[in-house]
Amino acid sequence: MMLHQHLLFVLYSFSGIVIKEAATKNKVKGSQAQFPITQNVTVVEGSTANMTCRVDYNDNTSLQWSNPAQQTLFFGDKKALRDNRIELVRASWKELTISISDVTLSDEGQYTCSLFTMPVKTTKAFLTVLGVPAKPEITGLSRPAQEGEDVTLTCTTSGSKPAADIRWFRNDKEVQGQKEVNAIGRSFSVRSTIQLKVDRTDDGAAYTCVVEHIALGTLPHQVTEVLEVHYPPQVEIVRSVIVPQEGQYFKLECVSKGNPLPEPVLWTKDGGELPDVERMIVEGRDLIITTLNKTDNGTYRCEASNNLGTNRDEFTLYVYDPNALMQPSPDHALIGGVVAVVVFITLCFIIVLGRYLARHKGTYLTNEAKGAEDAPDADTAIINAEGNHAHAEEKKEYYQGAARNVVHLKSENLGFANNYALRQEYVRCIM
């Protein structure tokens, strides 16, 4: 009997050892398959971050979350750190999820999830906190600028992480600025400046600073300032009628621009006051003449002033007679064309005549030289010249008639009549 009990004890002990070894082997095998799984998290400052740790296989082993300072936040479902912002979301054998509300930049860092096996297995998850840039502010417009002045506009934003981008716009057109970044703790301060030499075209121009950042998404921060520029007046007179006529209504508009706006304007005529205040009415910047007549002819001046200077413009008025304007005016283009044709024809005639006279004179001199060889005098030489024998008698008759005309000359002209030059002119006439 005693032997039988002893055998049963040995068999039980052996069975326990075998079962214990099998259980130990299974536990080691299961623990080798377990490993915590986490993911990096990125959130915007002020929002809530959820940190999750999972395992595929777990034999009732606890999970634990620790912060970057290696302080335990949760061990299983047990809260270990007194921070009201940290809450348990879900706790099971396969998952441990916690939340951190109202996240700040100081919460950023590397968090650790631990699985308490033998040995302990850990996984890291990095929490990135995006710093939201503050609304920008534009400085440098403390007072109205004057035309020609150098102005520096500065746009500043702080608290961004990473550093924000700043863009400038003048109305709807982008302009380039100079960017400067400074680190302040975990965040950055960013500023951008533009330098202007303002003129009157900048008066009323809207300069906008736009801050872009990943934490803002598609809704960037922006601020706009309208530039005010003071400049002296600019004056121009505009008439209502191109051709003023007697009896017409006539208006001269004084278009004056300036900042401050020049008010009022001063109208004068020929350097003095307006002569007829009943017909010449000043309404604001306009000079109205109710009924034009010839006495209104003259030079009208509009003068405008502000604290930066004075400017003026003048208009010379000439009132036309409507009856004279109704008469048809000559066609100046047609007249010009006719004159050009006449001048051209005259020039051609002069050129042809000049060539003819030059050629005729050469023939005359040649014939005179040829006839002078055997002739007793110059008259005979001309008459007897080559090429003139066929008409010699006819030429003599003309010459004699011309000589008889000499007889009728006055006594004071007889000496000139006998002159060879006069005879030459007679010879030209009968040729």
PyMOL commands that set and color helices and strands:
alter all, ss='L'
color gray80, all
select helices_A, chain A and resi 2-33+105-107+200-202+214-216+294-296+322-326+332-371+378-383+389-407+411-417+420-430
alter helices_A, ss='H'
color red, helices_A
select strands_A, chain A and resi 41-44+49-54+63-66+72-75+78-79+86-91+95-100+109-115+121-130+137-139+145-146+150-160+165-170+173-175+178-184+187-197+206-212+221-226+229-239+250-259+266-269+280-283+286-289+298-306+309-317
alter strands_A, ss='S'
color yellow, strands_A
deselect
rebuild
show_as cartoon
